[in-house]
Amino acid sequence: MEASSTDSEIAFDISPIMKVYKNGRVERLAGEEVVPPSLDPKTNVESKDVVISKEDGISARLFIPKTNYPPSQKLPLFVYFHGGAFCIETPFSPNYHNFVNTVVSMTNAIGVSVHYRRAPEHPVPIAHEDSWRALKWVASHADGNGPDEWLNLHADFGKVFFSGDSAGANISHYLGIRVGTEGLPGVKLEGIALVHPYFWGVDRIGSEGERAEHSSKVNDLWRFSCPTTTGSDDPIINPAKDPNLGRLGCSRVLVCVAGNDLLKDRGWNYKELLEKSGWSGPVQVMEAKDEEHVFHMFKPTCDNALALLDQIASFIKQN
């Protein structure tokens, strides 16, 4: 009886994301559905799954447009990091598969959607480290001698973009800083596109002070995913506290925010921080009025979601 009661006793309940039981069992409440790679008849984009580290469970879903195949020139490279509070979702879920598939179709780019290990079993910053390892795997193709032929033959490593939503936007920013401070041989990071970035801080900004209960939940969620953190001013979650912010390793930045999102002001603030940091590129912010956090994943065909897709596509196609 005692064992079964422990099985059902909840240690952490962060619904609608997940529940963690006292016996250590993790029950993810969202983002568990998976779709297989395929050739999409609507977009004519083909996808396949690749293993980056079998030992650590790091992998990726690759996407390539097949309308004009083989392409007559090298294609831009769009590297995507999914959201989900560092805890849920994968590149293989219908939402993320469809999103990257659509961006690849609209931009005539090659897509790499990264599967990193997730908290709480693998606490932050493991997601960030896994994503950096995935990037180094991608970069291993820059000389045409990597393990994947799509990347060897068709990827333009002089035109690389990172993107992600929520936690994935946080990872994209982190990787942009890491490219700027450490370098990534063979890769020119043209831009990063951050959708509803998961940034935070101890001091409330903008409308955060009016939403104390929600702000408290963000604090708790961050500590849940990163138990070793120094707190909400940890540079991983608060770019204002990162002394290397001005060394962001790309030429331009797009930030997408949603009008009703608690994290909206962090997105606008990121633009201000970059402009004050000494980083010299342009930062563009697009706000979708009256929308919630990652609304485009739940309402992918609404007007604002289509506008967001158009904005990202224009950002990638811009000369």
C-alpha positions in Angstrom: 0.0 0.0 0.0 2.8 2.4 1.0 4.6 2.1 -2.4 1.4 2.7 -4.4 0.6 5.8 -2.3 4.1 7.2 -3.1 3.4 6.4 -6.7 0.4 8.7 -6.7 1.7 11.5 -4.3 2.6 14.6 -6.2 5.9 16.5 -5.4 5.5 19.2 -8.0 2.3 20.1 -9.9 3.0 22.6 -12.7 -0.1 21.9 -14.7 -0.7 22.3 -17.6 2.9 21.5 -18.3 3.7 18.4 -16.1 3.4 16.7 -12.7 6.3 15.2 -10.8 5.6 12.4 -8.3 7.4 11.7 -5.0 8.8 8.5 -6.4 10.5 10.5 -9.2 8.1 9.7 -12.0 7.5 12.6 -14.4 4.2 12.9 -16.2 4.3 15.4 -19.1 0.8 16.8 -19.8 1.5 18.3 -23.1 3.8 18.0 -26.1 4.0 14.3 -26.2 2.3 13.6 -29.5 4.7 12.7 -32.3 4.5 12.8 -36.1 6.9 10.9 -38.3 9.2 12.6 -40.9 7.7 12.6 -44.4 7.5 14.2 -47.8 4.7 16.8 -47.3 2.5 16.9 -50.4 1.3 20.4 -49.6 4.7 22.1 -49.2 6.9 19.6 -51.1 9.3 19.7 -48.1 10.9 16.4 -47.1 12.0 15.7 -43.5 14.1 13.0 -41.9 15.5 12.3 -38.4 19.2 12.1 -37.5 21.0 11.1 -34.4 23.6 13.5 -33.1 24.6 11.7 -29.8 23.0 8.3 -29.3 24.6 8.2 -25.8 22.9 11.4 -24.6 19.8 11.3 -26.7 20.5 14.4 -28.8 19.0 14.3 -32.2 17.4 16.6 -34.9 14.7 16.6 -37.6 16.0 17.9 -40.9 13.9 19.5 -43.6 14.7 20.3 -47.2 12.5 21.8 -50.0 12.1 19.3 -52.9 10.3 21.6 -55.4 13.5 22.2 -57.3 15.8 19.4 -56.3 18.7 19.2 -56.4 18.8 23.0 -55.8 20.9 25.0 -58.3 22.6 26.9 -55.4 23.3 26.5 -51.7 20.3 27.1 -49.4 20.2 29.2 -46.2 20.3 27.2 -43.0 17.5 27.7 -40.4 18.3 26.1 -37.1 15.3 25.9 -34.7 15.0 25.2 -31.0 11.6 24.4 -29.7 9.9 25.9 -26.7 8.1 24.3 -23.7 9.7 25.8 -20.6 12.8 23.6 -21.0 10.5 20.7 -19.8 8.1 19.6 -22.6 7.7 19.4 -26.4 10.0 18.0 -29.1 10.8 18.8 -32.8 8.6 15.8 -33.6 5.4 17.2 -32.2 2.8 18.2 -34.8 3.1 21.9 -33.9 6.8 22.1 -34.2 7.1 19.8 -37.2 4.5 21.9 -39.1 6.0 25.2 -38.1 9.6 24.4 -39.3 8.2 22.7 -42.4 6.3 25.9 -43.3 9.2 28.2 -42.7 11.4 25.9 -44.9 8.8 26.0 -47.6 8.4 29.8 -47.5 12.1 30.6 -47.4 13.6 27.8 -49.6 16.0 27.0 -46.7 17.2 23.8 -45.1 15.8 23.4 -41.6 17.4 21.7 -38.6 15.1 21.3 -35.6 17.1 20.3 -32.5 16.0 17.8 -29.9 17.7 18.6 -26.6 17.3 16.9 -23.2 14.7 18.4 -20.9 14.2 19.2 -17.3 13.6 18.1 -14.7 15.4 14.8 -15.5 18.1 16.9 -17.2 18.1 20.4 -15.6 19.1 23.6 -17.3 21.7 24.3 -18.6 21.8 20.8 -20.1 19.4 21.9 -22.8 21.8 24.8 -23.7 24.8 22.5 -23.7 23.0 19.9 -25.8 22.0 22.6 -28.3 25.6 23.8 -28.6 26.7 20.3 -29.3 24.0 20.0 -31.9 25.3 23.2 -33.5 28.9 21.9 -33.6 27.5 18.8 -35.3 25.8 21.1 -37.9 29.0 23.1 -38.3 31.0 19.8 -39.0 29.3 19.9 -42.5 30.7 23.3 -43.4 33.6 21.7 -45.3 31.4 19.2 -47.1 32.6 16.3 -45.0 30.0 15.9 -42.3 27.8 12.8 -41.7 24.7 14.2 -43.5 24.5 14.6 -47.3 21.7 17.3 -47.3 23.9 19.6 -45.2 27.2 18.7 -47.0 25.8 19.3 -50.5 23.1 22.0 -50.1 23.5 24.1 -47.0 25.0 27.7 -47.2 27.1 28.0 -44.1 27.6 31.7 -44.9 23.8 32.3 -44.3 22.8 30.7 -41.0 19.9 31.7 -38.8 18.9 30.5 -35.3 15.4 30.7 -34.1 13.1 29.4 -31.4 10.1 30.2 -29.3 9.9 30.8 -25.6 12.5 28.5 -24.0 13.9 27.9 -27.5 14.3 31.6 -28.1 16.2 31.7 -24.8 18.5 29.0 -26.2 18.9 30.8 -29.5 20.0 33.9 -27.8 22.4 31.9 -25.6 23.9 30.2 -28.7 24.2 33.6 -30.4 26.3 34.8 -27.5 28.4 31.7 -27.5 29.1 32.0 -31.3 30.2 35.6 -30.6 32.5 34.6 -27.7 33.9 31.3 -28.8 33.3 31.2 -32.5 31.9 28.4 -34.6 34.3 27.7 -37.4 32.9 27.6 -40.9 29.6 29.2 -39.9 28.4 32.8 -40.4 25.5 33.5 -38.2 23.5 36.0 -40.1 20.6 36.5 -37.7 18.5 35.2 -34.8 14.7 35.3 -34.7 13.3 35.1 -31.2 9.6 34.4 -30.8 8.2 35.3 -27.3 11.6 34.8 -25.7 11.6 33.3 -22.2 13.7 36.0 -20.4 13.1 37.1 -16.8 14.6 39.0 -13.9 14.3 39.9 -10.2 13.1 43.4 -10.8 9.6 43.8 -12.4 9.4 45.7 -15.6 6.5 47.0 -17.7 3.2 45.3 -16.8 4.8 42.5 -14.8 4.1 44.3 -11.5 0.4 44.2 -12.2 0.4 40.4 -12.5 2.1 39.3 -9.3 0.6 35.8 -9.2 1.8 35.0 -12.8 5.2 36.5 -12.1 5.6 34.3 -9.1 4.8 31.3 -11.2 7.5 32.3 -13.7 10.0 32.5 -10.8 9.0 29.0 -9.6 9.1 27.5 -13.1 12.6 28.8 -13.7 13.8 27.4 -10.3 12.1 24.1 -11.2 13.9 23.7 -14.5 17.3 25.0 -13.2 17.6 24.0 -9.5 21.3 25.2 -9.4 20.4 28.7 -10.6 21.5 31.8 -8.6 17.9 33.1 -9.2 16.0 35.2 -11.7 19.0 37.4 -12.4 21.0 34.4 -13.6 22.5 35.5 -17.0 21.0 32.5 -18.7 17.5 33.9 -18.0 18.3 37.6 -17.7 20.3 39.0 -20.6 20.7 42.3 -18.7 23.1 40.5 -16.3 25.3 39.0 -19.1 28.5 40.9 -19.5 28.9 39.3 -22.9 25.6 40.6 -24.3 27.5 43.1 -26.6 29.4 40.1 -28.2 26.2 38.6 -29.7 27.6 36.8 -32.8 25.1 37.7 -35.5 24.4 40.7 -37.8 20.7 41.3 -37.0 17.9 40.3 -34.7 14.2 39.9 -35.0 12.1 39.7 -31.8 8.4 38.7 -31.9 6.2 39.5 -28.9 2.5 39.0 -28.1 0.4 41.8 -26.6 -1.2 39.8 -23.8 2.0 37.8 -22.9 3.5 38.3 -19.5 6.9 38.0 -21.2 6.2 40.8 -23.7 8.1 43.5 -21.9 11.2 41.3 -21.7 11.1 41.1 -25.5 11.0 44.9 -25.9 13.6 45.3 -23.2 15.9 42.9 -25.0 16.0 45.4 -27.9 16.9 48.2 -25.5 19.6 46.1 -23.8 21.2 45.2 -27.1 21.2 48.8 -28.3 22.9 49.9 -25.1 25.4 47.0 -25.1 27.6 48.2 -27.9 26.4 45.5 -30.3 26.0 47.3 -33.6 23.3 45.4 -35.6 19.6 46.3 -36.1 17.0 44.9 -33.8 13.4 44.7 -35.1 10.4 44.0 -32.8 7.1 42.8 -34.1 4.1 42.8 -31.6 1.0 40.8 -32.2 -1.8 42.7 -30.5 -4.2 40.9 -28.1 -2.4 37.6 -28.4 -1.1 35.2 -25.7 2.2 33.4 -25.3 3.1 31.1 -28.2 -0.4 31.7 -29.7 0.9 30.8 -33.1 1.4 27.2 -32.0 -2.2 26.8 -30.9 -3.8 28.9 -33.7 -1.4 28.4 -36.6 -3.8 29.6 -39.3 -5.0 32.8 -37.6 -4.1 36.1 -39.2 -1.5 37.1 -36.5 0.2 33.6 -36.8 0.4 34.0 -40.6 1.8 37.5 -40.1 4.4 36.1 -37.7 5.4 33.5 -40.3 5.7 36.2 -43.0 7.9 38.3 -40.7 10.3 35.4 -40.0 10.4 34.5 -43.7 11.1 38.1 -44.7 13.9 38.2 -42.1 15.6 35.1 -43.6 15.1 36.2 -47.2 16.3 39.8 -46.6 19.6 40.6 -48.3 
